[in-house]
């Protein structure tokens, strides 16, 4: 009889708890470790999961727990160290987005996982939403003809209280980026998934609403060219009122529109999805195939308005652990996480150089992009 996969969670904030619940609910998986820099937090969460031991040291947990996989849900700038330690110990790692904030570190993680022969994945749970799956399937089946264009919009709202929840939010030093890196990266990943390999990016960013208390971007735009010739635009803001984690505005009733992704093909058809409000399950729009009205109505009735957390985190975690068990690559890899990060860091570097950035970046460009957002590497 095959033994249960032994899994631990590192970083026990809101999404660390989501990861722990998802792993513990899976058949054939034993949640055996919970690690936080604050031992009392780990001990408190461990009370909910019999068999899970609390740790405040990644090194000690890796030495004692006989792990098969770790789920890393620390703040952005703390992704690299536990992930590289796990990989070097021969343990698979699924890391919350962004894979890291540093392209140099992202490349190091991917190379280390390849060398160790262990799985490395990045959390982009929105790929598992049915509307996204249907979009991708339609594109792969050739129903759009040649993909020629796409647009990716993140029209979001944040306020001062959102950024003051944690001391790492809203700064290059703590978060490594703003609306692009923290929010829009989910849809940048889906853009890559739908269109393929990005070959260049040209972008701009600014801090126009929240500058009194953040130094990262709250407005950004980009143009991405893909290997197949398709051109995509990205627009991302956190300037709307009444968005996620924002108290209702006393003066503005309009709700932040959330996310939109649309892909257009050479035969005149388009597919897309809309996530409104943010963190609800996205639904398909547009979907221009003849006779699709009944399908769209059925999908909306079944899916619209449902919360997307924690269901789709759970689906990705289950898929990743199944890949570990089977010895195959996961559906969403570390390379996928690195590719999305390169598009975003390409926008930052393009702003600094006032020029397009070729993708994948050269070693010199990766270091230059990291220097902008990380300081000297």
C-alpha positions in Angstrom: 0.0 0.0 0.0 1.4 3.4 -1.0 1.9 5.7 2.0 0.2 9.1 2.2 2.1 12.1 0.8 3.6 14.0 3.6 2.9 17.7 3.2 3.7 20.9 5.1 2.6 24.6 4.8 5.1 27.4 5.3 3.6 30.8 6.1 0.3 30.7 8.0 -1.6 33.9 7.2 -4.9 33.9 5.4 -3.8 31.9 2.4 -1.6 29.6 4.4 -4.7 28.5 6.3 -6.5 28.0 3.0 -3.6 25.8 1.8 -3.6 23.8 5.0 -7.3 23.1 4.8 -7.1 22.1 1.2 -4.2 19.7 1.7 -5.8 18.2 4.8 -9.0 17.4 3.0 -7.3 15.4 0.2 -7.3 11.6 0.3 -3.9 10.1 0.4 -2.3 13.3 1.9 -1.1 13.8 5.4 -0.6 17.3 6.6 2.3 16.8 9.0 3.9 20.3 9.3 2.8 23.9 9.8 5.6 26.5 9.9 5.5 30.1 10.8 8.1 32.6 12.2 5.6 33.0 15.1 5.4 29.6 16.8 2.2 30.4 18.6 0.5 31.0 15.2 1.7 27.6 14.0 0.6 25.9 17.3 -2.9 27.5 17.1 -3.5 26.3 13.6 -2.1 22.9 14.4 -4.9 22.4 16.9 -7.3 22.2 13.9 -5.3 19.4 12.2 -4.5 16.3 14.1 -1.1 14.9 13.1 0.3 18.3 12.1 3.3 19.5 14.1 4.0 23.2 14.6 7.4 24.6 13.7 9.1 28.0 13.6 12.1 26.8 11.6 12.0 25.6 8.0 15.4 23.9 8.4 14.2 21.9 11.4 11.0 21.0 9.8 12.8 19.7 6.7 15.2 17.7 8.8 12.5 16.1 11.0 9.2 15.8 9.0 10.2 13.4 6.1 8.3 15.6 3.7 7.3 15.0 0.1 6.0 18.5 -0.6 5.7 22.0 0.9 3.1 24.7 0.1 4.7 28.2 0.5 2.4 31.0 1.4 4.7 33.5 3.0 4.7 37.2 2.1 6.2 37.9 -1.4 9.8 38.7 -0.4 9.9 35.5 1.8 9.0 33.0 -1.0 12.6 32.2 -2.2 14.3 31.0 1.0 11.9 28.3 2.1 11.3 27.2 -1.5 15.0 26.8 -2.3 15.6 25.0 1.0 12.9 22.5 0.2 14.1 21.9 -3.3 17.7 21.4 -2.2 16.3 18.9 0.4 14.6 17.0 -2.5 11.1 18.2 -1.5 8.6 19.5 -4.1 7.4 23.1 -3.7 4.2 24.8 -4.7 4.7 28.6 -4.2 2.0 31.3 -3.9 2.2 33.9 -6.7 4.5 35.6 -7.5 7.0 32.8 -7.6 9.5 35.4 -6.3 9.8 39.1 -6.7 13.3 38.7 -8.2 13.9 37.3 -11.7 17.4 36.1 -10.6 15.9 34.1 -7.7 13.1 32.8 -10.0 15.6 31.4 -12.4 17.6 29.9 -9.5 14.5 28.1 -8.2 13.7 26.7 -11.7 17.2 25.5 -12.2 17.5 24.0 -8.8 14.2 22.1 -9.2 15.4 20.8 -12.6 18.7 19.7 -11.0 17.1 18.0 -8.0 14.4 16.4 -10.1 11.5 17.7 -8.0 8.3 19.5 -8.9 8.1 23.3 -8.7 4.8 25.0 -9.1 3.3 28.5 -8.9 -0.2 29.2 -7.5 -2.4 30.6 -10.3 -5.7 29.1 -9.1 -7.8 31.1 -11.5 -6.7 28.8 -14.4 -8.9 26.1 -12.8 -12.1 28.2 -13.0 -14.5 26.5 -15.6 -14.8 29.7 -17.6 -11.0 29.8 -18.0 -10.8 26.1 -18.9 -13.5 26.6 -21.6 -11.6 29.6 -23.1 -8.3 27.6 -23.3 -10.0 24.6 -24.8 -11.7 26.7 -27.5 -8.3 28.2 -28.4 -6.5 24.9 -28.4 -9.3 23.4 -30.6 -8.7 26.1 -33.2 -12.3 27.5 -32.9 -10.9 31.1 -33.1 -8.6 30.4 -36.0 -5.3 32.1 -35.5 -5.2 34.1 -32.2 -4.5 37.7 -33.2 -5.1 39.9 -30.2 -6.1 40.0 -26.6 -6.8 42.4 -23.8 -6.3 41.9 -20.0 -7.9 44.4 -17.6 -7.6 44.7 -13.9 -9.9 47.5 -12.8 -9.6 47.2 -9.1 -10.1 49.2 -5.9 -7.9 49.4 -2.9 -7.8 51.9 0.0 -5.4 53.0 2.7 -6.8 50.4 5.1 -5.9 47.6 2.7 -2.3 48.6 2.5 -2.1 49.0 6.3 -3.2 45.4 7.0 0.4 44.2 6.8 3.7 46.1 7.1 5.0 44.6 3.8 2.2 45.9 1.6 2.6 48.8 -0.7 6.3 49.1 -0.9 9.0 48.0 -3.3 11.1 46.8 -0.3 8.2 44.8 1.2 6.0 43.8 -1.7 8.2 44.1 -4.8 5.5 45.7 -6.9 1.9 47.0 -6.9 -1.2 46.3 -9.0 0.8 44.4 -11.6 2.7 42.1 -9.3 0.1 41.5 -6.6 -3.2 41.5 -8.4 -2.9 41.5 -12.3 -0.3 38.8 -12.3 -3.1 36.1 -12.2 -4.4 37.4 -15.5 -1.0 38.0 -17.0 -0.4 34.3 -16.4 -3.7 33.4 -18.1 -2.8 35.7 -21.0 0.4 33.7 -21.4 -1.5 30.4 -21.1 -4.0 31.4 -23.8 -1.5 33.1 -26.2 1.8 31.2 -25.7 5.3 32.6 -25.4 5.7 36.3 -25.0 8.6 37.8 -27.0 8.5 41.5 -26.0 6.8 44.0 -23.7 6.5 47.8 -23.7 5.0 49.4 -20.7 4.4 52.3 -18.4 3.5 52.7 -14.7 2.7 55.4 -12.2 1.5 56.0 -8.6 -1.4 58.4 -9.0 -3.9 57.8 -6.3 -2.2 56.1 -3.3 1.1 58.0 -3.4 0.7 59.3 0.2 1.1 55.8 1.6 2.5 53.5 -1.1 5.5 53.8 -3.5 4.5 50.9 -5.8 2.4 51.4 -9.0 -1.3 51.9 -8.8 -1.7 52.5 -12.6 0.0 50.4 -15.3 -0.3 49.6 -18.9 1.6 47.4 -21.3 1.7 46.0 -24.8 2.9 42.4 -25.1 3.8 40.6 -28.4 3.7 36.8 -28.6 5.7 34.3 -30.6 2.7 33.6 -32.9 2.5 37.4 -33.7 -0.5 38.1 -31.5 -0.6 41.5 -29.7 -2.1 41.9 -26.2 -2.7 44.9 -24.1 -2.6 45.1 -20.3 -4.3 47.7 -18.2 -4.2 47.6 -14.4 -5.3 50.1 -11.7 -6.3 50.1 -8.1 -7.9 53.5 -8.3 -11.6 52.5 -8.1 -13.7 52.9 -5.0 -15.6 50.0 -3.5 -13.1 47.3 -4.4 -11.7 44.3 -2.5 -10.9 45.0 1.2 -12.2 48.5 0.9 -14.9 50.0 3.1 -17.9 51.3 1.1 -17.3 54.8 -0.2 -19.8 57.4 1.3 -19.6 59.4 -2.0 -19.1 56.8 -4.8 -21.7 54.0 -5.3 -20.0 52.5 -8.4 -18.3 49.2 -7.7 -14.9 48.3 -9.0 -15.4 46.3 -12.2 -12.8 43.6 -11.4 -11.0 41.6 -14.0 -11.6 41.0 -17.7 -9.7 38.9 -20.2 -10.7 38.6 -23.9 -9.0 36.8 -26.8 -9.8 37.4 -30.5 -9.2 35.2 -33.5 -8.7 35.5 -37.2 -12.0 33.8 -38.1 -14.0 36.6 -36.3 -14.7 34.9 -33.0 -13.8 36.0 -29.5 -13.8 34.3 -26.1 -13.4 35.9 -22.7 -14.2 36.0 -19.1 -15.2 38.6 -16.5 -14.6 38.4 -12.8 -16.9 40.9 -11.1 -16.7 41.5 -8.3 -13.1 40.4 -7.6 -12.7 37.0 -6.0 -16.0 35.7 -7.3 -16.0 33.0 -9.9 -15.4 34.4 -13.4 -18.0 33.8 -16.1 -17.6 33.7 -19.9 -18.0 37.0 -21.8 -17.6 37.4 -24.7 -18.4 34.0 -26.3 -19.4 34.7 -29.9 -20.0 31.2 -31.4 -23.3 30.7 -33.1 -26.0 29.1 -30.9 -24.1 29.7 -27.7 -26.8 31.7 -25.9 -28.2 28.7 -24.1 -24.8 27.6 -23.0 -23.9 31.0 -21.7 -27.2 31.2 -19.7 -26.6 27.8 -18.2 -23.0 28.6 -17.2 -24.0 31.9 -15.6 -26.8 30.3 -13.6 -24.4 27.7 -12.3 -21.3 29.8 -11.7 -22.0 33.5 -11.5 -21.6 35.1 -8.1 -20.0 32.1 -6.4 -16.9 32.7 -4.3 -13.7 31.5 -5.9 -11.9 31.0 -2.6 -11.0 28.4 -1.5 -12.4 26.0 -4.1 -9.9 26.7 -6.9 -6.9 26.8 -4.6 -7.9 23.4 -3.5 -8.1 22.1 -7.1 -4.6 23.4 -7.9 -3.2 22.0 -4.7 -4.8 18.6 -5.5 -3.4 18.6 -9.0 0.1 19.6 -7.8 0.2 16.8 -5.2 -1.1 14.3 -7.7 1.7 15.4 -10.0 4.2 14.8 -7.2 2.8 11.4 -6.6 2.9 10.5 -10.3 6.3 11.9 -10.9 5.1 14.3 -13.7 5.3 18.1 -14.1 2.4 20.0 -12.5 -0.2 21.8 -14.7 1.3 25.1 -13.6 5.0 25.1 -13.3 7.7 27.3 -11.9 8.6 28.3 -15.4 5.0 29.6 -15.8 5.5 31.7 -12.7 8.8 33.0 -14.1 7.2 33.8 -17.4 4.4 35.9 -15.8 7.0 37.7 -13.6 9.1 38.5 -16.7 6.2 40.3 -18.4 5.6 42.4 -15.3 9.2 43.2 -14.6 9.5 43.9 -18.3 7.0 46.7 -17.8 9.0 48.1 -14.9 12.2 48.0 -17.0 10.5 49.4 -20.0 9.4 52.4 -18.0 13.0 53.0 -16.9 14.5 52.7 -20.4 11.6 54.2 -22.3 11.9 51.3 -24.7 10.5 47.8 -25.4 12.1 44.9 -23.6 12.9 41.6 -25.4 11.6 38.4 -23.7 12.9 36.2 -22.3 15.3 38.7 -20.8 19.0 38.4 -21.0 21.0 37.9 -17.8 21.9 41.6 -17.9 18.3 42.7 -18.3 17.1 40.4 -15.5 19.7 42.0 -13.2 18.7 45.5 -14.3 15.0 44.7 -13.7 15.8 43.3 -10.3 17.9 46.3 -9.4 14.9 48.6 -10.0 12.6 46.7 -7.7 14.8 44.8 -5.3 17.9 47.0 -4.9 21.3 45.7 -5.8 21.4 41.9 -6.1 
